[in-house]
Amino acid sequence: MAASSNVPPESISKVVHSADGTPIYAEALGDPSKPALVFIHGFVVSLICFDDIFSDPKWREAVYLIRYDTRGHGRSGKPDAAEAYESRRMSEDYMAVTAAFGVTKAFIVGWSMGGSFAADVCAHPGPDVLHGIVFMDCVPFCQPAVVMGITTPALGALVPGLLTTDDVALFSRTILEFIESCAYDKTRMSYRTRAALLGDSILQPPAVRNAAFTRTTDPAPFLKAGATLPLLFLHGREDEHLVAERVLEVIQPSFGERLEVHILEGVGHGPFIDAPEKTRELVLDFVKRVVGNV
C-alpha cells in the first residue's frame, strides 16, 4: 500500500493490529537490510511531524525508517478506556509494528512524550529488542511527579487547556499555542506541517487525550537497561516544554557513560524542526558507532 503522507511513493504503509485488536497505522521507507530506526511522535500529534525526515534522501539512504501513529493518535485506533493506555499495550503496539516490517531489533527515536515508549519496551518484552535509544527533547517515562518536575512553567500553564473536556474555546487557544511552541524558529515549521498537526488534535476525543497524557510507566526496567543500552540525548537549549538539566538528573545516574548528551543552541522543542541537518548528523553518527555499516 502506498503511503498517504508527504513522503516518496516507494514508502510502504500498513495497518497492523496490536495484541488487543487496536489498529495501528504505520509506514516504512528505505532498505530493510540497514539499521532500523522507529520514530515515535509526541502528545496529540501524529507521524506527520516526521515528514521532513522521511522525505530527506540522506536519511533513507543510511537507515531503514519506520514510524507509526501511537494508539489514540492520527490514523490509529482510539479506545477510550484508561486501561487501553497501560504500558504493556504501548509496547504491544511497538512490537506489532516492528514485526509487520520484519524488524527484530531497532533504535527507538522518540520525540517529546514519544520518548516514554522506550520505557514501555524495556519493561515488555525487554531491552534486548533495542540497539539503542534516541531522545529528542523527551519525557523519559510517564510518572506524574517526574513529568511535572521536568516541565517548564510555560508548558505547565498549558496543561489545563490541553486536557479540558468541555471548554472548546480554551482548548482551541491552547492547542494552537502548544503546536507553535514546538519550534523555536517559527519559520522552520511549514504551514502544511502546522495545519496537519493542528488537524491531528481535532481527531483525538477529549477522553482519549486525557488517557494518553495521564498514563503511567514503571521506570525501573528502563533505568536498569541503562547498564547496557546506549542513549543519545538531543535537547534544544530554547525548549519551551522541558528542562534539559532536570531530565538528565533523572536518567544520567543509570546510563552513565552510555549516555551521549548534546544541548543544541538556538533550538527549541523540536530539534529535527529547528536544526534538521545537525539532528541527522548526530543521530546517524550515533547509529554508526553502535551497530556500524551506515
N, C-alpha and C positions, 0 to 999 in steps of 0.2 A: 504494500500500500504506500503510495507516495505521501510524503508529509505535507501538511497544510500550513505549516509555519513559514516564515520568510527565510527559508534555507534552500540550498540546492536541491534539485529534483531527485538526485540519487539517494537522498536520505530515505530511511525506512521508518514508518510509523506502525505501531501496534497497539491494540487494546488488550491488555493481559488481565487475567483475573487473579486476585490475591486469594489467600487461603480461605477467607470468609466470603468470597464471591464478589467483593467490591471490584468494579472495573477500574483499571489504572491505564491512563493514556501515556505512551512512551514513544520516543524517537531515537534513532541511532544513525550515525554517519561516519564513514571512513573505513579503514581497513581493520577487520576484526582480529588480525594477527598482531596488531600493535597493542601497547598497553591501554587498557580501558579506563576512561575517566567518566564517572557518573555524576552529573551536575544536578544538584538539588536546590531548588529555589526557596525563597523565604516566605514569610507570612503573607497571606491574602493575594499574592500574585500567582504566576504560573511559569512554566518553562519558557514562555515567550521572552522572559527577561534575558535569556542567553542567546537570542537570535544572532547578535553580532559575533559571538564566539563561533557559532555553528556555520556562519557564512564566511568565516575567515579561513582561507586555504592553508595558512601556516599552522593552524590548529589541527585541521583534519588530515594534513599530510603527516603529522607527527604521532597522533594518537587516535584511538577509537573513541568517538564521542557518543555518549548516551545521556539522555535527560528524560525526566518524566514529571507529570503533574502529580504532586502528592495528594493523597485522599483528602477530599474536601475542597480541592482547588482545581481551577481550569476545567479540562475535559474529563477528569477522573470522577468517580462516584463520590457522592456527598452524603454518606449516612449521618444522621443527626444524633444518634445515641452517643453519649460521652465515652462509653466503653469501646466504641469503634475506633477511638484515637489513642488507645493504650499503646505502650511502647512495642509490644510484640507485633501488633498489627502493622505498625510502621515498618518494622524490619521485614515482615512477610511481604509487604509491597515491594520493598527494595529487592528481595530475593526473587520474587516473581519476575520483575523487570530484567534483572541480570540473567536469569535462566532463559527468558524468552529470546535474548540475543546471544545465547551461548557463552556467557561470561561466567567464569568460576572465581575469579579474583580481580579486584579493581581498586582504583582510588576513588574515594568519595570526595567530591569537590562541593562543599556546602557554602551557601551564601546566607548570611543572617540566621534566621531560625532554621534554615536548611542544614546548618552545621550540626544541629542536635541529633540528626538521623544517624550520625556516626556512633553516638552512644547507644541508640536502639540496636544497631547492627552488632556492636561489640557485646551487647547483652544477649542477643538472639540472632544468629546462632553463635557468634563469637568473632574475634578479630582475625581469625585465620582466613576469612574470605576477603580481607583487605590487604593491599600492598602498603597503603598509607592514607593519610587524610590531609586535605587542603581546606583550611578555614579562610574564608573571605569575609571579614567583619562578622564573626559568628557568635551565636549563642552556643556554648559548648554542650549543654544538656538542659532539659526543661525541669527546673525546680524553682517554684515561685520566689523563694528568698534569694537564690542565685541570680535569677533573671533581673529582679528589681535592683539587686546590688551592682549589676554591671551596666545598667542603662543610664543614659543621660537624663537630666531633668526635663529636657525638651521632649524626649520620647515619652517619659512618664506622664507628661501633661496630655499627650495624645491618646493614651490608652483608654480612658473612659469613652471618648468619642469613637474609637475603633470598635469597642465592644458593646456599644449601646444596641439595644434590640428594638427600641420604639421611637427614637428621635432621628428621623430621616435627615433633617436639615443638619444636625450636628454631625452625623456620620459623613454626609456629603462634604462638608467643610474639612473634616478631619482627614478623610482618606486622600483628598487632594494634597493636603499638606504633607501627609505621610509619604506619598509617592514622590512628590517633588523633593523631599529631603533625602532621598536615596542617592542623589548626585550632588557633589559639591559644586562643580561647574555645570550649571543648569543647561548650558548649550550642548553638553555632551549627550544628553538624553534626547533622542529624536522625538518628534511629535508622535510618530507612529507608535513607538515604544511606550510613551507616556499614556497615550489613549488606550493602548491594548492593556496595560497594567491596571488602569482605572476600570476598564471593562471587566477584567477578571474579578475585581472586588464586588461588582454588582451580581456576578454569577453565584456568589457564595452567600447562602442564607445566614442570618444572624446567629442562629443556634450552632451552625457548623463553625462559623468564625470563632465563637466563644470556645467550643470544644477543642479546636485546633490550637488556640492560643494558650489555654489553661491546662493542657495535658502535662503529665509528669513523666520523668525518666529516672531510672535508678542510675546514678553516676558511677557507682563502684566498678562495674565491668569496664567502662570507658577509661577511668583513671588507672585501673590495673593494666589495661592494654598499653598504657604509656611506657611500660617497661621494655616493650619490644617494637612498638608501632611508631614509625616516623610521622611527624605532623608539621606541615608548612603553615605558618601563621601570617597572613597578609591582612593589614588593617590600615585604613585611612586615618591620617592624623586629624583630619577635619570631620570625622564621622559624627553625625548628629544623633545617632541612635545608641551606640555602645562605646564604652570607655576601654581602650585597649589595655591599659595597665591593670584594670580590675579583672578583665578576662584572663590575662596572663597570671595573675595571682591565683586563679582557680586551677589552671592547667599546668603551669610550669613545674611545680614540685613533682608531679607524676611523670612528665615526659622528659624532663631534664635535657640531656644532650641530644635527644632525638627530636627536640623542638627547634625549628628554624624560624626566626622572627624577622619580619620586615614591616616597619612602620613607614608608610608612604606619605611623604609631604605633599600638600596640595590635593589630597584625595579624600573623598567623603566615604559614605557607607557602601558604595559600590565600586571597588577598585577596577573591576572589568568595564565599568562605565567611564570613570574619570581617567584611568590610566590603562587602556586596553593592551598596549604593546608591552609595557612593563609587567603587567599581570601575566600575560602569555609567556614572557621570557622566564619569569620566576617559577611559574608552575611547570613548564616543560623542562627546565633545568633540574628541578626537584625530582620529577618523574625519572629523568635520565639517571640521576645519581642513585635512585632507589632500585630501579629494575634494568637500567641500561637500554640498549637498542632503540633509542629515539633519534 
